[in-house]
């Protein structure tokens, strides 16, 4: 989460910072001290996503499944993703493929 007045340019710079730490595996530098899920049969850092929110309003929301949404359970911020920026790596099981 970042302050609500964070500019788009500042978000862009933060994403580049994250990319610069993820690519060489410097996860501790960005506060990730251990793998959080099993990927391809083992715990590791081969893929992941960092979502950035401006402010607290939607930062704590949980994933809403399509089934839950179909029943009108949309979560506190409504249907869809509400992050303001994100960085994802390990796309298509390739740790070098990111967005």
C-alpha positions in Angstrom: 0.0 0.0 0.0 1.2 3.5 -0.8 -0.3 6.9 0.1 -3.4 7.9 -1.9 -1.6 10.9 -3.4 1.1 8.7 -5.0 1.5 9.7 -8.7 1.4 7.3 -11.6 5.1 8.1 -12.2 6.0 7.1 -8.7 4.0 3.8 -9.1 5.9 3.2 -12.3 9.2 3.7 -10.6 8.2 1.4 -7.8 7.4 -1.3 -10.3 10.8 -0.9 -11.9 12.4 -1.2 -8.4 10.5 -4.4 -7.7 11.6 -5.8 -11.1 15.2 -4.9 -10.3 15.0 -6.9 -7.0 12.9 -9.9 -8.3 15.1 -10.7 -11.3 18.3 -11.3 -9.3 16.3 -13.0 -6.5 16.8 -10.3 -3.9 13.4 -10.9 -2.3 14.5 -10.0 1.2 15.2 -6.5 0.0 11.5 -6.0 -0.7 10.3 -7.8 2.5 9.6 -11.2 1.1 11.5 -13.5 3.6 10.2 -16.9 2.4 8.2 -18.6 -0.4 4.4 -18.3 0.2 3.2 -21.1 -2.0 4.1 -24.3 -3.7 4.9 -23.9 -7.4 5.5 -26.8 -9.8 5.9 -29.2 -6.8 8.2 -27.2 -4.6 8.3 -24.1 -2.5 10.2 -21.3 -4.3 10.1 -17.9 -6.0 9.6 -19.0 -9.6 6.4 -16.9 -10.0 4.4 -14.3 -8.1 2.7 -11.0 -8.1 3.1 -7.8 -6.1 -0.1 -5.7 -6.1 0.1 -2.0 -5.1 -2.9 -0.1 -3.7 -3.3 3.6 -3.2 -4.7 3.9 0.3 -6.3 1.2 2.5 -9.8 1.0 1.1 -9.3 -2.1 -1.1 -5.9 -3.2 0.0 -7.2 -5.8 2.4 -9.8 -7.4 0.1 -9.7 -11.1 -0.5 -10.0 -12.8 -3.9 -13.7 -13.2 -4.9 -14.3 -16.3 -7.0 -16.5 -16.2 -10.1 -19.0 -18.5 -8.2 -19.2 -16.1 -5.3 -19.6 -13.1 -7.6 -22.4 -14.9 -9.5 -24.3 -15.1 -6.2 -23.8 -11.4 -5.5 -20.9 -11.7 -3.1 -18.6 -9.1 -4.5 -16.4 -8.1 -1.6 -16.0 -4.7 -0.1 -14.9 -3.0 -3.3 -17.1 -4.7 -5.9 -16.3 -7.2 -8.6 -12.8 -7.2 -10.2 -9.3 -6.3 -9.3 -8.8 -2.9 -7.5 -5.0 -2.6 -7.3 -3.5 0.5 -8.8 -0.4 -1.2 -10.2 1.1 -4.7 -10.1 4.2 -6.6 -11.1 4.0 -10.3 -12.1 6.8 -12.7 -12.9 6.9 -16.4 -13.8 4.3 -16.0 -16.5 3.8 -19.3 -18.4 6.2 -21.0 -15.9 9.1 -18.9 -17.1 10.7 -16.9 -14.3 12.2 -14.5 -16.8 8.7 -13.7 -18.3 7.2 -10.7 -16.5 4.7 -7.9 -16.9 
